């Protein structure tokens, strides 16, 4: 179960980072602000993945 969810989480984070890169290019976000955007999005997605894992684990 852990390995399946780990692979799923890796795929989700990779996909979200690709979409974030596209967003930064499309909206012409400056390089200085891109780091903050990536950090914020990655933290929020990680929180969602952890909470979904905990929910699956305890149901």
N, C-alpha and C positions, 0 to 999 in steps of 0.2 A: 504494500500500500504506500509506504513512504517513497519508494523508488518511482512508482508511477506518478505520484503527486509531485515529486521533485522534478521529473521530466516535464510534466505539465507546467509547473511554475517557471522553469527555465524557458520554455517555449513562449509563455505569456509575457515574461519580462523582455525577451528578445523582440517579440512583436511590438510591444508597447514602445520600446526604445526606437525601433524603426519608424513607427508612426510619429514619435516625438521629433525625430530628426526631420521628417517631412514637414511637420508643423513649423519648426524653426526656420526651415528654408522658405516655406510659403509665406509666412508672416514676417520674414526678414528680421528676425530677432537678433540683436547684436550678440557677438561672441561672449561678452561679459555676462550677459543675462542667461545665456543658454545653459550654463552650469547650474544655475538656480532652478531653472525649469526642469532639467533632467533630474536633479536631486529631489525636488518636490514630487514629481510624478512617480519616480521609483520608490520613494518612501510610502506614498499612498497605495500604490499597487502591492507592495510588499505587505502592508498592513491588511489589505483585502485578502491576499493569498493566505496569510497566517490565520486570519479569522475564519476563512472558509475551511482550512485544514482542521482547525480546532472543532468547528461545527461538524464536519464529517467524522472526526475521531470520536466524538461524544454522542453520536446519534445511532 
